[in-house]
Structure formats: structure tokens, C-alpha cells
């Protein structure tokens, strides 16, 4: 396994990822993919959509071995959610 070194600060990584998602990727993937994962290469703008983070990243890395990958869950602000939710009462 190759350990890839980030080429951007955390802030720049997030800024670039959010910008590419909002301006280029979101209009193409939002319809019919709610809840799926999109993996985006920050340097090329290429992306992969899958229900699995690993599958999306693996396909993207197969095309771009040195990809700087930003991951977004379509239709959500969060890729993962930690902690429990309260039970709903009727």
C-alpha cells in the first residue's frame, strides 16, 4: 500500500473539494443518487459515485494513482455520522 502525502493544507483541501463538488460534480450526480458517496480527485476534477467509499476511491485511484481524493455523501453535509439519535415518540 502506498502512503500518499497531501499536497494541500487541510483548509485548502476542504476548500478545493467543496468548490469542485458544488460547481462541477453536484449538478451531474444529485438526481437519483441521494445517500451515495462521490469521490473526487482535487487535481483533475474526475469523480466516481458508489454506495461504498472504498469502491468509489478504488475506481478513481485506478484512473489516477496519485489522486488527492475528497469524499462527499450526496445530499448530506456529512460522510459519516457519529453518536446516537434520540428515539422518536409518536
HTML snippet that shows the backbone in 3Dmol.js (N, CA, C, O; Angstrom):
<script src="https://3Dmol.org/build/3Dmol-min.js"></script>
<div id="view" style="width:600px;height:400px;position:relative"></div>
<script>
const pdb = `
ATOM      1  N   UNK A   1       0.841  -1.178   0.000  1.00  0.00           N
ATOM      2  CA  UNK A   1       0.000   0.000   0.000  1.00  0.00           C
ATOM      3  C   UNK A   1       0.888   1.244   0.000  1.00  0.00           C
ATOM      4  O   UNK A   1       1.813   1.350   0.805  1.00  0.00           O
ATOM      5  N   UNK A   2       0.612   2.158  -0.881  1.00  0.00           N
ATOM      6  CA  UNK A   2       1.374   3.386  -0.994  1.00  0.00           C
ATOM      7  C   UNK A   2       0.753   4.447  -0.088  1.00  0.00           C
ATOM      8  O   UNK A   2      -0.456   4.678  -0.128  1.00  0.00           O
ATOM      9  N   UNK A   3       1.580   5.082   0.722  1.00  0.00           N
ATOM     10  CA  UNK A   3       1.094   6.169   1.565  1.00  0.00           C
ATOM     11  C   UNK A   3       1.288   7.464   0.793  1.00  0.00           C
ATOM     12  O   UNK A   3       2.411   7.870   0.495  1.00  0.00           O
ATOM     13  N   UNK A   4       0.180   8.096   0.480  1.00  0.00           N
ATOM     14  CA  UNK A   4       0.198   9.329  -0.302  1.00  0.00           C
ATOM     15  C   UNK A   4       0.313  10.530   0.628  1.00  0.00           C
ATOM     16  O   UNK A   4      -0.383  10.598   1.642  1.00  0.00           O
ATOM     17  N   UNK A   5       1.170  11.460   0.298  1.00  0.00           N
ATOM     18  CA  UNK A   5       1.332  12.673   1.084  1.00  0.00           C
ATOM     19  C   UNK A   5       0.393  13.752   0.548  1.00  0.00           C
ATOM     20  O   UNK A   5       0.332  13.970  -0.662  1.00  0.00           O
ATOM     21  N   UNK A   6      -0.333  14.423   1.427  1.00  0.00           N
ATOM     22  CA  UNK A   6      -1.213  15.500   0.973  1.00  0.00           C
ATOM     23  C   UNK A   6      -0.401  16.651   0.391  1.00  0.00           C
ATOM     24  O   UNK A   6       0.673  16.985   0.891  1.00  0.00           O
ATOM     25  N   UNK A   7      -0.926  17.248  -0.666  1.00  0.00           N
ATOM     26  CA  UNK A   7      -0.247  18.370  -1.310  1.00  0.00           C
ATOM     27  C   UNK A   7      -0.836  19.717  -0.901  1.00  0.00           C
ATOM     28  O   UNK A   7      -0.368  20.766  -1.344  1.00  0.00           O
ATOM     29  N   UNK A   8      -1.865  19.681  -0.052  1.00  0.00           N
ATOM     30  CA  UNK A   8      -2.542  20.909   0.363  1.00  0.00           C
ATOM     31  C   UNK A   8      -2.750  20.881   1.869  1.00  0.00           C
ATOM     32  O   UNK A   8      -2.778  19.814   2.483  1.00  0.00           O
ATOM     33  N   UNK A   9      -2.895  22.065   2.458  1.00  0.00           N
ATOM     34  CA  UNK A   9      -3.268  22.130   3.874  1.00  0.00           C
ATOM     35  C   UNK A   9      -4.690  21.591   4.016  1.00  0.00           C
ATOM     36  O   UNK A   9      -5.415  21.466   3.029  1.00  0.00           O
ATOM     37  N   UNK A  10      -5.078  21.275   5.235  1.00  0.00           N
ATOM     38  CA  UNK A  10      -6.437  20.775   5.466  1.00  0.00           C
ATOM     39  C   UNK A  10      -7.479  21.783   4.995  1.00  0.00           C
ATOM     40  O   UNK A  10      -8.496  21.404   4.413  1.00  0.00           O
ATOM     41  N   UNK A  11      -7.231  23.044   5.243  1.00  0.00           N
ATOM     42  CA  UNK A  11      -8.182  24.090   4.859  1.00  0.00           C
ATOM     43  C   UNK A  11      -8.297  24.197   3.342  1.00  0.00           C
ATOM     44  O   UNK A  11      -9.396  24.312   2.801  1.00  0.00           O
ATOM     45  N   UNK A  12      -7.149  24.160   2.659  1.00  0.00           N
ATOM     46  CA  UNK A  12      -7.148  24.244   1.199  1.00  0.00           C
ATOM     47  C   UNK A  12      -7.766  22.995   0.577  1.00  0.00           C
ATOM     48  O   UNK A  12      -8.473  23.076  -0.428  1.00  0.00           O
ATOM     49  N   UNK A  13      -7.497  21.854   1.178  1.00  0.00           N
ATOM     50  CA  UNK A  13      -8.077  20.594   0.714  1.00  0.00           C
ATOM     51  C   UNK A  13      -9.601  20.678   0.748  1.00  0.00           C
ATOM     52  O   UNK A  13     -10.272  20.349  -0.230  1.00  0.00           O
ATOM     53  N   UNK A  14     -10.135  21.123   1.882  1.00  0.00           N
ATOM     54  CA  UNK A  14     -11.590  21.237   2.046  1.00  0.00           C
ATOM     55  C   UNK A  14     -12.168  22.299   1.114  1.00  0.00           C
ATOM     56  O   UNK A  14     -13.218  22.084   0.509  1.00  0.00           O
ATOM     57  N   UNK A  15     -11.500  23.432   0.993  1.00  0.00           N
ATOM     58  CA  UNK A  15     -11.992  24.497   0.120  1.00  0.00           C
ATOM     59  C   UNK A  15     -12.073  24.021  -1.332  1.00  0.00           C
ATOM     60  O   UNK A  15     -13.080  24.234  -2.008  1.00  0.00           O
ATOM     61  N   UNK A  16     -11.017  23.382  -1.796  1.00  0.00           N
ATOM     62  CA  UNK A  16     -10.999  22.876  -3.178  1.00  0.00           C
ATOM     63  C   UNK A  16     -12.066  21.803  -3.388  1.00  0.00           C
ATOM     64  O   UNK A  16     -12.788  21.819  -4.384  1.00  0.00           O
ATOM     65  N   UNK A  17     -12.156  20.868  -2.434  1.00  0.00           N
ATOM     66  CA  UNK A  17     -13.131  19.790  -2.551  1.00  0.00           C
ATOM     67  C   UNK A  17     -14.554  20.301  -2.613  1.00  0.00           C
ATOM     68  O   UNK A  17     -15.337  19.880  -3.464  1.00  0.00           O
ATOM     69  N   UNK A  18     -14.891  21.214  -1.707  1.00  0.00           N
ATOM     70  CA  UNK A  18     -16.250  21.776  -1.692  1.00  0.00           C
ATOM     71  C   UNK A  18     -16.547  22.549  -2.972  1.00  0.00           C
ATOM     72  O   UNK A  18     -17.645  22.450  -3.521  1.00  0.00           O
ATOM     73  N   UNK A  19     -15.577  23.312  -3.445  1.00  0.00           N
ATOM     74  CA  UNK A  19     -15.791  24.106  -4.658  1.00  0.00           C
ATOM     75  C   UNK A  19     -16.017  23.210  -5.874  1.00  0.00           C
ATOM     76  O   UNK A  19     -16.944  23.443  -6.649  1.00  0.00           O
ATOM     77  N   UNK A  20     -15.180  22.194  -6.045  1.00  0.00           N
ATOM     78  CA  UNK A  20     -15.349  21.286  -7.190  1.00  0.00           C
ATOM     79  C   UNK A  20     -16.686  20.571  -7.097  1.00  0.00           C
ATOM     80  O   UNK A  20     -17.391  20.443  -8.098  1.00  0.00           O
ATOM     81  N   UNK A  21     -17.045  20.098  -5.895  1.00  0.00           N
ATOM     82  CA  UNK A  21     -18.321  19.398  -5.738  1.00  0.00           C
ATOM     83  C   UNK A  21     -19.487  20.308  -6.106  1.00  0.00           C
ATOM     84  O   UNK A  21     -20.343  19.928  -6.905  1.00  0.00           O
ATOM     85  N   UNK A  22     -19.526  21.493  -5.535  1.00  0.00           N
ATOM     86  CA  UNK A  22     -20.656  22.396  -5.756  1.00  0.00           C
ATOM     87  C   UNK A  22     -20.759  22.893  -7.203  1.00  0.00           C
ATOM     88  O   UNK A  22     -21.862  23.007  -7.736  1.00  0.00           O
ATOM     89  N   UNK A  23     -19.628  23.186  -7.837  1.00  0.00           N
ATOM     90  CA  UNK A  23     -19.678  23.800  -9.166  1.00  0.00           C
ATOM     91  C   UNK A  23     -19.663  22.800 -10.320  1.00  0.00           C
ATOM     92  O   UNK A  23     -20.260  23.062 -11.364  1.00  0.00           O
ATOM     93  N   UNK A  24     -18.994  21.664 -10.153  1.00  0.00           N
ATOM     94  CA  UNK A  24     -18.834  20.742 -11.275  1.00  0.00           C
ATOM     95  C   UNK A  24     -19.548  19.410 -11.106  1.00  0.00           C
ATOM     96  O   UNK A  24     -20.153  18.905 -12.052  1.00  0.00           O
ATOM     97  N   UNK A  25     -19.485  18.837  -9.910  1.00  0.00           N
ATOM     98  CA  UNK A  25     -19.946  17.471  -9.707  1.00  0.00           C
ATOM     99  C   UNK A  25     -21.418  17.390  -9.311  1.00  0.00           C
ATOM    100  O   UNK A  25     -22.170  16.604  -9.886  1.00  0.00           O
ATOM    101  N   UNK A  26     -21.829  18.185  -8.347  1.00  0.00           N
ATOM    102  CA  UNK A  26     -23.194  18.101  -7.806  1.00  0.00           C
ATOM    103  C   UNK A  26     -24.278  18.145  -8.878  1.00  0.00           C
ATOM    104  O   UNK A  26     -25.199  17.329  -8.829  1.00  0.00           O
ATOM    105  N   UNK A  27     -24.209  19.068  -9.853  1.00  0.00           N
ATOM    106  CA  UNK A  27     -25.267  19.091 -10.867  1.00  0.00           C
ATOM    107  C   UNK A  27     -25.371  17.793 -11.672  1.00  0.00           C
ATOM    108  O   UNK A  27     -26.436  17.477 -12.204  1.00  0.00           O
ATOM    109  N   UNK A  28     -24.280  17.047 -11.762  1.00  0.00           N
ATOM    110  CA  UNK A  28     -24.271  15.807 -12.538  1.00  0.00           C
ATOM    111  C   UNK A  28     -24.744  14.592 -11.750  1.00  0.00           C
ATOM    112  O   UNK A  28     -25.243  13.634 -12.341  1.00  0.00           O
ATOM    113  N   UNK A  29     -24.598  14.613 -10.419  1.00  0.00           N
ATOM    114  CA  UNK A  29     -24.831  13.398  -9.638  1.00  0.00           C
ATOM    115  C   UNK A  29     -26.022  13.447  -8.685  1.00  0.00           C
ATOM    116  O   UNK A  29     -26.468  12.402  -8.212  1.00  0.00           O
ATOM    117  N   UNK A  30     -26.540  14.620  -8.399  1.00  0.00           N
ATOM    118  CA  UNK A  30     -27.537  14.739  -7.340  1.00  0.00           C
ATOM    119  C   UNK A  30     -28.821  13.944  -7.604  1.00  0.00           C
ATOM    120  O   UNK A  30     -29.333  13.283  -6.701  1.00  0.00           O
ATOM    121  N   UNK A  31     -29.329  14.003  -8.804  1.00  0.00           N
ATOM    122  CA  UNK A  31     -30.584  13.310  -9.114  1.00  0.00           C
ATOM    123  C   UNK A  31     -30.385  11.796  -9.092  1.00  0.00           C
ATOM    124  O   UNK A  31     -29.562  11.251  -9.827  1.00  0.00           O
ATOM    125  N   UNK A  32     -31.156  11.130  -8.234  1.00  0.00           N
ATOM    126  CA  UNK A  32     -31.160   9.673  -8.195  1.00  0.00           C
ATOM    127  C   UNK A  32     -30.015   9.028  -7.437  1.00  0.00           C
ATOM    128  O   UNK A  32     -29.904   7.802  -7.444  1.00  0.00           O
ATOM    129  N   UNK A  33     -29.163   9.799  -6.786  1.00  0.00           N
ATOM    130  CA  UNK A  33     -28.018   9.231  -6.072  1.00  0.00           C
ATOM    131  C   UNK A  33     -27.966   9.634  -4.608  1.00  0.00           C
ATOM    132  O   UNK A  33     -26.911   9.524  -3.983  1.00  0.00           O
ATOM    133  N   UNK A  34     -29.071  10.095  -4.045  1.00  0.00           N
ATOM    134  CA  UNK A  34     -29.093  10.558  -2.657  1.00  0.00           C
ATOM    135  C   UNK A  34     -28.541   9.474  -1.723  1.00  0.00           C
ATOM    136  O   UNK A  34     -28.962   8.319  -1.778  1.00  0.00           O
ATOM    137  N   UNK A  35     -27.601   9.862  -0.874  1.00  0.00           N
ATOM    138  CA  UNK A  35     -27.018   8.946   0.097  1.00  0.00           C
ATOM    139  C   UNK A  35     -25.787   8.204  -0.389  1.00  0.00           C
ATOM    140  O   UNK A  35     -25.083   7.592   0.414  1.00  0.00           O
ATOM    141  N   UNK A  36     -25.512   8.245  -1.683  1.00  0.00           N
ATOM    142  CA  UNK A  36     -24.323   7.578  -2.207  1.00  0.00           C
ATOM    143  C   UNK A  36     -23.097   8.455  -1.979  1.00  0.00           C
ATOM    144  O   UNK A  36     -23.207   9.633  -1.638  1.00  0.00           O
ATOM    145  N   UNK A  37     -21.941   7.857  -2.173  1.00  0.00           N
ATOM    146  CA  UNK A  37     -20.656   8.530  -1.985  1.00  0.00           C
ATOM    147  C   UNK A  37     -20.118   8.975  -3.335  1.00  0.00           C
ATOM    148  O   UNK A  37     -20.204   8.240  -4.319  1.00  0.00           O
ATOM    149  N   UNK A  38     -19.561  10.181  -3.377  1.00  0.00           N
ATOM    150  CA  UNK A  38     -18.824  10.622  -4.554  1.00  0.00           C
ATOM    151  C   UNK A  38     -17.394  10.911  -4.105  1.00  0.00           C
ATOM    152  O   UNK A  38     -17.163  11.664  -3.159  1.00  0.00           O
ATOM    153  N   UNK A  39     -16.437  10.293  -4.807  1.00  0.00           N
ATOM    154  CA  UNK A  39     -15.010  10.514  -4.560  1.00  0.00           C
ATOM    155  C   UNK A  39     -14.495  11.387  -5.693  1.00  0.00           C
ATOM    156  O   UNK A  39     -14.663  11.058  -6.867  1.00  0.00           O
ATOM    157  N   UNK A  40     -13.864  12.504  -5.335  1.00  0.00           N
ATOM    158  CA  UNK A  40     -13.427  13.500  -6.320  1.00  0.00           C
ATOM    159  C   UNK A  40     -11.916  13.666  -6.244  1.00  0.00           C
ATOM    160  O   UNK A  40     -11.355  13.818  -5.159  1.00  0.00           O
ATOM    161  N   UNK A  41     -11.258  13.637  -7.402  1.00  0.00           N
ATOM    162  CA  UNK A  41      -9.830  13.955  -7.455  1.00  0.00           C
ATOM    163  C   UNK A  41      -9.708  15.469  -7.533  1.00  0.00           C
ATOM    164  O   UNK A  41     -10.182  16.080  -8.491  1.00  0.00           O
ATOM    165  N   UNK A  42      -9.080  16.079  -6.539  1.00  0.00           N
ATOM    166  CA  UNK A  42      -8.982  17.531  -6.464  1.00  0.00           C
ATOM    167  C   UNK A  42      -8.164  18.146  -7.589  1.00  0.00           C
ATOM    168  O   UNK A  42      -8.321  19.330  -7.888  1.00  0.00           O
ATOM    169  N   UNK A  43      -7.308  17.378  -8.206  1.00  0.00           N
ATOM    170  CA  UNK A  43      -6.436  17.942  -9.235  1.00  0.00           C
ATOM    171  C   UNK A  43      -7.016  17.837 -10.636  1.00  0.00           C
ATOM    172  O   UNK A  43      -6.743  18.692 -11.479  1.00  0.00           O
ATOM    173  N   UNK A  44      -7.811  16.807 -10.903  1.00  0.00           N
ATOM    174  CA  UNK A  44      -8.372  16.645 -12.251  1.00  0.00           C
ATOM    175  C   UNK A  44      -9.865  16.963 -12.314  1.00  0.00           C
ATOM    176  O   UNK A  44     -10.390  17.275 -13.383  1.00  0.00           O
ATOM    177  N   UNK A  45     -10.550  16.885 -11.168  1.00  0.00           N
ATOM    178  CA  UNK A  45     -11.994  17.071 -11.155  1.00  0.00           C
ATOM    179  C   UNK A  45     -12.757  15.809 -11.514  1.00  0.00           C
ATOM    180  O   UNK A  45     -13.987  15.805 -11.483  1.00  0.00           O
ATOM    181  N   UNK A  46     -12.043  14.721 -11.857  1.00  0.00           N
ATOM    182  CA  UNK A  46     -12.711  13.449 -12.146  1.00  0.00           C
ATOM    183  C   UNK A  46     -13.332  12.916 -10.861  1.00  0.00           C
ATOM    184  O   UNK A  46     -12.879  13.233  -9.761  1.00  0.00           O
ATOM    185  N   UNK A  47     -14.375  12.104 -11.014  1.00  0.00           N
ATOM    186  CA  UNK A  47     -15.049  11.575  -9.842  1.00  0.00           C
ATOM    187  C   UNK A  47     -15.660  10.217 -10.119  1.00  0.00           C
ATOM    188  O   UNK A  47     -15.827   9.815 -11.271  1.00  0.00           O
ATOM    189  N   UNK A  48     -15.989   9.519  -9.050  1.00  0.00           N
ATOM    190  CA  UNK A  48     -16.682   8.232  -9.092  1.00  0.00           C
ATOM    191  C   UNK A  48     -17.787   8.252  -8.051  1.00  0.00           C
ATOM    192  O   UNK A  48     -17.628   8.820  -6.971  1.00  0.00           O
ATOM    193  N   UNK A  49     -18.911   7.626  -8.387  1.00  0.00           N
ATOM    194  CA  UNK A  49     -20.052   7.534  -7.473  1.00  0.00           C
ATOM    195  C   UNK A  49     -20.307   6.065  -7.166  1.00  0.00           C
ATOM    196  O   UNK A  49     -20.293   5.225  -8.065  1.00  0.00           O
ATOM    197  N   UNK A  50     -20.541   5.759  -5.890  1.00  0.00           N
ATOM    198  CA  UNK A  50     -20.843   4.388  -5.487  1.00  0.00           C
ATOM    199  C   UNK A  50     -21.494   4.433  -4.114  1.00  0.00           C
ATOM    200  O   UNK A  50     -21.414   5.447  -3.420  1.00  0.00           O
ATOM    201  N   UNK A  51     -22.132   3.353  -3.724  1.00  0.00           N
ATOM    202  CA  UNK A  51     -22.687   3.285  -2.373  1.00  0.00           C
ATOM    203  C   UNK A  51     -21.587   2.985  -1.358  1.00  0.00           C
ATOM    204  O   UNK A  51     -21.791   3.141  -0.154  1.00  0.00           O
ATOM    205  N   UNK A  52     -20.418   2.555  -1.844  1.00  0.00           N
ATOM    206  CA  UNK A  52     -19.276   2.237  -0.994  1.00  0.00           C
ATOM    207  C   UNK A  52     -18.152   3.238  -1.212  1.00  0.00           C
ATOM    208  O   UNK A  52     -17.762   3.508  -2.348  1.00  0.00           O
ATOM    209  N   UNK A  53     -17.630   3.791  -0.108  1.00  0.00           N
ATOM    210  CA  UNK A  53     -16.479   4.696  -0.189  1.00  0.00           C
ATOM    211  C   UNK A  53     -15.295   4.007  -0.840  1.00  0.00           C
ATOM    212  O   UNK A  53     -14.633   4.572  -1.711  1.00  0.00           O
ATOM    213  N   UNK A  54     -15.035   2.786  -0.412  1.00  0.00           N
ATOM    214  CA  UNK A  54     -13.871   2.051  -0.896  1.00  0.00           C
ATOM    215  C   UNK A  54     -13.973   1.799  -2.398  1.00  0.00           C
ATOM    216  O   UNK A  54     -12.996   1.998  -3.121  1.00  0.00           O
ATOM    217  N   UNK A  55     -15.117   1.372  -2.869  1.00  0.00           N
ATOM    218  CA  UNK A  55     -15.280   1.090  -4.302  1.00  0.00           C
ATOM    219  C   UNK A  55     -15.099   2.361  -5.128  1.00  0.00           C
ATOM    220  O   UNK A  55     -14.438   2.335  -6.166  1.00  0.00           O
ATOM    221  N   UNK A  56     -15.682   3.473  -4.676  1.00  0.00           N
ATOM    222  CA  UNK A  56     -15.550   4.735  -5.410  1.00  0.00           C
ATOM    223  C   UNK A  56     -14.093   5.175  -5.455  1.00  0.00           C
ATOM    224  O   UNK A  56     -13.598   5.574  -6.509  1.00  0.00           O
ATOM    225  N   UNK A  57     -13.401   5.106  -4.319  1.00  0.00           N
ATOM    226  CA  UNK A  57     -11.995   5.512  -4.261  1.00  0.00           C
ATOM    227  C   UNK A  57     -11.114   4.578  -5.079  1.00  0.00           C
ATOM    228  O   UNK A  57     -10.208   5.041  -5.773  1.00  0.00           O
ATOM    229  N   UNK A  58     -11.360   3.279  -5.013  1.00  0.00           N
ATOM    230  CA  UNK A  58     -10.558   2.322  -5.778  1.00  0.00           C
ATOM    231  C   UNK A  58     -10.659   2.580  -7.279  1.00  0.00           C
ATOM    232  O   UNK A  58      -9.650   2.555  -7.983  1.00  0.00           O
ATOM    233  N   UNK A  59     -11.867   2.826  -7.767  1.00  0.00           N
ATOM    234  CA  UNK A  59     -12.032   3.101  -9.203  1.00  0.00           C
ATOM    235  C   UNK A  59     -11.347   4.407  -9.592  1.00  0.00           C
ATOM    236  O   UNK A  59     -10.723   4.491 -10.650  1.00  0.00           O
ATOM    237  N   UNK A  60     -11.461   5.421  -8.744  1.00  0.00           N
ATOM    238  CA  UNK A  60     -10.821   6.700  -9.039  1.00  0.00           C
ATOM    239  C   UNK A  60      -9.291   6.547  -9.024  1.00  0.00           C
ATOM    240  O   UNK A  60      -8.606   7.086  -9.892  1.00  0.00           O
ATOM    241  N   UNK A  61      -8.767   5.822  -8.051  1.00  0.00           N
ATOM    242  CA  UNK A  61      -7.321   5.601  -7.973  1.00  0.00           C
ATOM    243  C   UNK A  61      -6.796   4.750  -9.123  1.00  0.00           C
ATOM    244  O   UNK A  61      -5.638   4.890  -9.515  1.00  0.00           O
ATOM    245  N   UNK A  62      -7.624   3.878  -9.664  1.00  0.00           N
ATOM    246  CA  UNK A  62      -7.202   3.079 -10.818  1.00  0.00           C
ATOM    247  C   UNK A  62      -6.937   3.990 -12.019  1.00  0.00           C
ATOM    248  O   UNK A  62      -6.037   3.724 -12.816  1.00  0.00           O
ATOM    249  N   UNK A  63      -7.715   5.051 -12.146  1.00  0.00           N
ATOM    250  CA  UNK A  63      -7.536   6.013 -13.252  1.00  0.00           C
ATOM    251  C   UNK A  63      -6.479   7.059 -12.930  1.00  0.00           C
ATOM    252  O   UNK A  63      -5.763   7.518 -13.819  1.00  0.00           O
ATOM    253  N   UNK A  64      -6.382   7.439 -11.647  1.00  0.00           N
ATOM    254  CA  UNK A  64      -5.453   8.489 -11.209  1.00  0.00           C
ATOM    255  C   UNK A  64      -4.712   8.003  -9.962  1.00  0.00           C
ATOM    256  O   UNK A  64      -5.134   8.286  -8.841  1.00  0.00           O
ATOM    257  N   UNK A  65      -3.614   7.278 -10.151  1.00  0.00           N
ATOM    258  CA  UNK A  65      -2.914   6.688  -8.998  1.00  0.00           C
ATOM    259  C   UNK A  65      -2.453   7.686  -7.941  1.00  0.00           C
ATOM    260  O   UNK A  65      -2.314   7.312  -6.776  1.00  0.00           O
ATOM    261  N   UNK A  66      -2.216   8.922  -8.305  1.00  0.00           N
ATOM    262  CA  UNK A  66      -1.774   9.929  -7.339  1.00  0.00           C
ATOM    263  C   UNK A  66      -2.881  10.900  -6.952  1.00  0.00           C
ATOM    264  O   UNK A  66      -2.609  12.036  -6.563  1.00  0.00           O
ATOM    265  N   UNK A  67      -4.109  10.461  -7.057  1.00  0.00           N
ATOM    266  CA  UNK A  67      -5.254  11.328  -6.783  1.00  0.00           C
ATOM    267  C   UNK A  67      -5.238  11.858  -5.355  1.00  0.00           C
ATOM    268  O   UNK A  67      -4.858  11.159  -4.417  1.00  0.00           O
ATOM    269  N   UNK A  68      -5.657  13.100  -5.217  1.00  0.00           N
ATOM    270  CA  UNK A  68      -5.915  13.724  -3.917  1.00  0.00           C
ATOM    271  C   UNK A  68      -7.434  13.685  -3.780  1.00  0.00           C
ATOM    272  O   UNK A  68      -8.131  14.498  -4.388  1.00  0.00           O
ATOM    273  N   UNK A  69      -7.954  12.746  -2.985  1.00  0.00           N
ATOM    274  CA  UNK A  69      -9.384  12.426  -3.007  1.00  0.00           C
ATOM    275  C   UNK A  69     -10.154  13.129  -1.896  1.00  0.00           C
ATOM    276  O   UNK A  69      -9.791  13.070  -0.722  1.00  0.00           O
ATOM    277  N   UNK A  70     -11.235  13.799  -2.308  1.00  0.00           N
ATOM    278  CA  UNK A  70     -12.200  14.437  -1.414  1.00  0.00           C
ATOM    279  C   UNK A  70     -13.473  13.611  -1.528  1.00  0.00           C
ATOM    280  O   UNK A  70     -13.914  13.301  -2.634  1.00  0.00           O
ATOM    281  N   UNK A  71     -14.069  13.250  -0.388  1.00  0.00           N
ATOM    282  CA  UNK A  71     -15.259  12.399  -0.377  1.00  0.00           C
ATOM    283  C   UNK A  71     -16.455  13.175   0.156  1.00  0.00           C
ATOM    284  O   UNK A  71     -16.358  13.893   1.151  1.00  0.00           O
ATOM    285  N   UNK A  72     -17.589  13.014  -0.530  1.00  0.00           N
ATOM    286  CA  UNK A  72     -18.840  13.681  -0.144  1.00  0.00           C
ATOM    287  C   UNK A  72     -19.966  12.655  -0.204  1.00  0.00           C
ATOM    288  O   UNK A  72     -19.989  11.812  -1.101  1.00  0.00           O
ATOM    289  N   UNK A  73     -20.902  12.721   0.747  1.00  0.00           N
ATOM    290  CA  UNK A  73     -22.122  11.917   0.656  1.00  0.00           C
ATOM    291  C   UNK A  73     -23.163  12.804  -0.017  1.00  0.00           C
ATOM    292  O   UNK A  73     -23.464  13.894   0.469  1.00  0.00           O
ATOM    293  N   UNK A  74     -23.701  12.347  -1.112  1.00  0.00           N
ATOM    294  CA  UNK A  74     -24.645  13.132  -1.907  1.00  0.00           C
ATOM    295  C   UNK A  74     -25.916  13.397  -1.094  1.00  0.00           C
ATOM    296  O   UNK A  74     -26.540  12.476  -0.567  1.00  0.00           O
ATOM    297  N   UNK A  75     -26.279  14.671  -1.007  1.00  0.00           N
ATOM    298  CA  UNK A  75     -27.488  15.063  -0.289  1.00  0.00           C
ATOM    299  C   UNK A  75     -27.293  15.224   1.211  1.00  0.00           C
ATOM    300  O   UNK A  75     -28.271  15.374   1.944  1.00  0.00           O
ATOM    301  N   UNK A  76     -26.048  15.197   1.683  1.00  0.00           N
ATOM    302  CA  UNK A  76     -25.784  15.310   3.113  1.00  0.00           C
ATOM    303  C   UNK A  76     -24.571  16.205   3.357  1.00  0.00           C
ATOM    304  O   UNK A  76     -23.697  16.325   2.498  1.00  0.00           O
ATOM    305  N   UNK A  77     -24.526  16.818   4.511  1.00  0.00           N
ATOM    306  CA  UNK A  77     -23.354  17.617   4.885  1.00  0.00           C
ATOM    307  C   UNK A  77     -22.254  16.727   5.435  1.00  0.00           C
ATOM    308  O   UNK A  77     -21.112  17.170   5.561  1.00  0.00           O
ATOM    309  N   UNK A  78     -22.575  15.474   5.767  1.00  0.00           N
ATOM    310  CA  UNK A  78     -21.637  14.587   6.442  1.00  0.00           C
ATOM    311  C   UNK A  78     -21.445  13.292   5.657  1.00  0.00           C
ATOM    312  O   UNK A  78     -22.389  12.759   5.074  1.00  0.00           O
ATOM    313  N   UNK A  79     -20.208  12.795   5.652  1.00  0.00           N
ATOM    314  CA  UNK A  79     -19.941  11.487   5.062  1.00  0.00           C
ATOM    315  C   UNK A  79     -20.365  10.416   6.050  1.00  0.00           C
ATOM    316  O   UNK A  79     -20.994   9.428   5.670  1.00  0.00           O
ATOM    317  N   UNK A  80     -20.019  10.611   7.329  1.00  0.00           N
ATOM    318  CA  UNK A  80     -20.391   9.678   8.388  1.00  0.00           C
ATOM    319  C   UNK A  80     -21.037  10.452   9.523  1.00  0.00           C
ATOM    320  O   UNK A  80     -20.849  11.660   9.667  1.00  0.00           O
ATOM    321  N   UNK A  81     -21.799   9.727  10.320  1.00  0.00           N
ATOM    322  CA  UNK A  81     -22.428  10.345  11.484  1.00  0.00           C
ATOM    323  C   UNK A  81     -22.036   9.543  12.708  1.00  0.00           C
ATOM    324  O   UNK A  81     -22.151   8.317  12.717  1.00  0.00           O
ATOM    325  N   UNK A  82     -21.574  10.228  13.737  1.00  0.00           N
ATOM    326  CA  UNK A  82     -21.173   9.579  14.969  1.00  0.00           C
ATOM    327  C   UNK A  82     -22.189   9.903  16.051  1.00  0.00           C
ATOM    328  O   UNK A  82     -22.777  10.985  16.066  1.00  0.00           O
ATOM    329  N   UNK A  83     -22.386   8.958  16.950  1.00  0.00           N
ATOM    330  CA  UNK A  83     -23.324   9.180  18.050  1.00  0.00           C
ATOM    331  C   UNK A  83     -24.708   8.696  17.701  1.00  0.00           C
ATOM    332  O   UNK A  83     -25.020   8.437  16.539  1.00  0.00           O
ATOM    333  N   UNK A  84     -25.517   8.581  18.696  1.00  0.00           N
ATOM    334  CA  UNK A  84     -26.863   8.075  18.501  1.00  0.00           C
ATOM    335  C   UNK A  84     -27.860   9.171  18.260  1.00  0.00           C
ATOM    336  O   UNK A  84     -27.588  10.351  18.481  1.00  0.00           O
ATOM    337  N   UNK A  85     -28.990   8.771  17.815  1.00  0.00           N
ATOM    338  CA  UNK A  85     -30.111   9.684  17.660  1.00  0.00           C
ATOM    339  C   UNK A  85     -31.136   9.332  18.722  1.00  0.00           C
ATOM    340  O   UNK A  85     -31.267   8.176  19.123  1.00  0.00           O
ATOM    341  N   UNK A  86     -31.845  10.325  19.160  1.00  0.00           N
ATOM    342  CA  UNK A  86     -32.913  10.058  20.110  1.00  0.00           C
ATOM    343  C   UNK A  86     -34.057   9.327  19.429  1.00  0.00           C
ATOM    344  O   UNK A  86     -34.303   9.506  18.236  1.00  0.00           O
ATOM    345  N   UNK A  87     -34.748   8.505  20.197  1.00  0.00           N
ATOM    346  CA  UNK A  87     -35.901   7.804  19.637  1.00  0.00           C
ATOM    347  C   UNK A  87     -37.043   8.767  19.426  1.00  0.00           C
ATOM    348  O   UNK A  87     -37.300   9.653  20.241  1.00  0.00           O
ATOM    349  N   UNK A  88     -37.710   8.574  18.334  1.00  0.00           N
ATOM    350  CA  UNK A  88     -38.884   9.406  18.066  1.00  0.00           C
ATOM    351  C   UNK A  88     -40.071   8.860  18.844  1.00  0.00           C
ATOM    352  O   UNK A  88     -40.275   7.650  18.937  1.00  0.00           O
ATOM    353  N   UNK A  89     -40.827   9.757  19.384  1.00  0.00           N
ATOM    354  CA  UNK A  89     -42.049   9.344  20.073  1.00  0.00           C
ATOM    355  C   UNK A  89     -43.228   9.811  19.263  1.00  0.00           C
ATOM    356  O   UNK A  89     -43.199  10.876  18.646  1.00  0.00           O
ATOM    357  N   UNK A  90     -44.238   9.025  19.270  1.00  0.00           N
ATOM    358  CA  UNK A  90     -45.423   9.327  18.463  1.00  0.00           C
ATOM    359  C   UNK A  90     -46.214  10.453  18.990  1.00  0.00           C
ATOM    360  O   UNK A  90     -47.237  10.815  18.409  1.00  0.00           O
TER     361      UNK A  90
END
`;
const viewer = $3Dmol.createViewer("view");
viewer.addModel(pdb, "pdb");
viewer.setStyle({}, {cartoon: {color: "spectrum"}});
viewer.zoomTo();
viewer.render();
</script>
